[in-house]
Amino acid sequence: MEKEKAGFVCVKDTLDGAYPSLVLGINAARMGMESKIFYSFMGLNLVIEGGFDRAKYFPEGAMGIIPGMASLATGMMKRKIEKANIPSLAELQEMAQIEGVELIACKMTIDMMELDESRLIPDVKVWTAEDFMRFAKECKVCLFT
């Protein structure tokens, strides 16, 4: 019997953009599903070496435009994450790959950003949007996170 499939699309390189796709991807894999996360646009920055460590948190609204607020808010969120015993994004990325979640970089975004694929973290695959759409058509769960 073929495994059920789950696909997630991540387009933000922020804490609130990165955590949902990793947490959902890991949980889908733990439920026995074939799980893939497609990183496109700014989300692609996460699968570049050190990208998960560079993710920041930007407060909504006027607070987010105050100089230095993103750094302050990022520090606050990382302390809350640590206090709640939630793994860091880098730890979740490693956990996801160990659990069998496939991390996929968007070919169009790589080309647009003129990114050398050798800068991607190990084992990240590169797919076109069409490749992902073929997979997504077979997914029981497919979410834009």
C-alpha positions in Angstrom: 0.0 0.0 0.0 1.3 3.4 -1.0 1.9 6.0 1.8 -0.4 9.0 2.1 1.3 12.2 1.1 1.6 15.6 2.7 3.1 18.7 1.2 3.9 22.1 2.7 4.9 25.3 1.0 7.1 27.8 3.0 7.7 31.2 1.4 8.8 33.2 4.5 12.3 33.1 6.1 11.0 34.2 9.5 10.4 32.3 12.7 6.7 32.4 12.2 7.1 31.4 8.6 9.5 28.5 9.2 8.2 26.8 12.3 4.7 25.7 10.9 6.1 23.9 7.9 8.7 22.0 9.9 6.4 21.1 12.8 3.7 20.0 10.4 6.1 18.2 8.1 7.6 16.3 11.1 4.2 15.3 12.4 3.0 14.1 9.0 6.1 11.9 8.7 5.5 10.6 12.2 2.0 9.7 11.1 3.5 7.5 8.4 3.0 10.0 5.6 5.5 10.9 2.8 6.2 14.5 3.8 7.9 17.2 1.7 8.4 21.0 2.3 8.8 23.2 -0.7 10.8 26.4 0.0 10.2 29.2 -2.4 10.8 33.0 -2.6 12.1 34.2 0.8 11.6 30.8 2.3 14.5 29.6 0.2 16.8 31.5 2.5 16.1 28.9 5.2 17.7 26.0 3.2 20.9 27.9 2.5 23.7 27.0 5.0 22.9 28.7 8.3 19.5 30.0 7.1 17.5 28.5 10.0 19.9 30.3 12.4 19.4 33.6 10.7 15.6 33.6 10.8 14.1 36.6 12.6 10.7 37.5 14.0 9.1 40.8 12.7 6.2 42.1 14.8 3.0 43.0 13.0 1.9 46.5 12.2 3.7 49.7 13.3 5.9 47.9 15.9 7.6 46.1 13.0 8.9 49.2 11.3 10.6 50.7 14.4 14.4 50.4 13.9 15.9 47.6 16.1 12.4 46.1 16.9 13.0 43.0 14.8 16.2 42.1 16.7 14.5 42.8 20.1 11.4 40.8 19.1 13.5 37.9 17.7 15.4 37.7 21.0 12.2 37.7 23.0 10.6 35.0 20.8 13.8 32.8 20.9 13.7 33.0 24.7 10.0 32.0 24.8 10.8 29.1 22.4 13.6 27.9 24.6 11.6 28.3 27.8 8.8 26.2 26.3 11.4 23.5 25.5 10.7 23.8 21.8 13.7 22.9 19.5 15.4 25.7 17.6 14.7 25.9 13.8 18.1 24.4 13.1 17.3 21.5 15.4 13.9 21.0 13.9 15.4 21.0 10.4 17.8 18.3 11.4 15.0 16.4 13.1 12.8 16.7 10.0 15.5 15.2 7.8 16.1 12.4 10.2 12.4 11.7 10.3 12.4 11.5 6.5 10.9 14.8 5.6 12.2 16.0 2.3 13.3 19.6 2.0 12.9 20.9 -1.5 14.2 24.2 -3.0 12.3 25.9 -5.7 14.3 26.0 -9.0 12.7 29.2 -10.2 13.7 31.0 -7.0 17.2 29.6 -7.2 17.5 31.0 -10.7 15.9 34.3 -9.8 18.2 34.8 -6.8 21.2 33.6 -8.9 22.0 31.2 -6.1 24.7 28.6 -6.4 23.1 25.3 -5.4 26.2 24.3 -3.5 25.1 26.8 -0.8 22.1 24.7 0.0 22.1 22.5 3.2 22.9 18.8 2.6 20.2 16.6 1.1 18.0 19.5 -0.2 16.5 18.6 -3.5 15.8 21.1 -6.2 12.4 20.9 -8.0 10.5 23.1 -10.4 7.0 24.3 -9.5 5.7 21.7 -11.9 7.5 18.9 -10.0 5.9 20.1 -6.8 2.5 20.4 -8.4 2.7 16.7 -9.6 3.4 15.7 -6.0 0.8 18.1 -4.6 -1.9 16.5 -6.8 -1.4 13.3 -4.9 -1.4 14.8 -1.5 -4.0 14.1 1.1 -2.8 17.2 2.9 -1.2 20.2 1.1 -0.8 23.4 3.0 0.7 26.8 2.4 2.2 27.7 5.8 
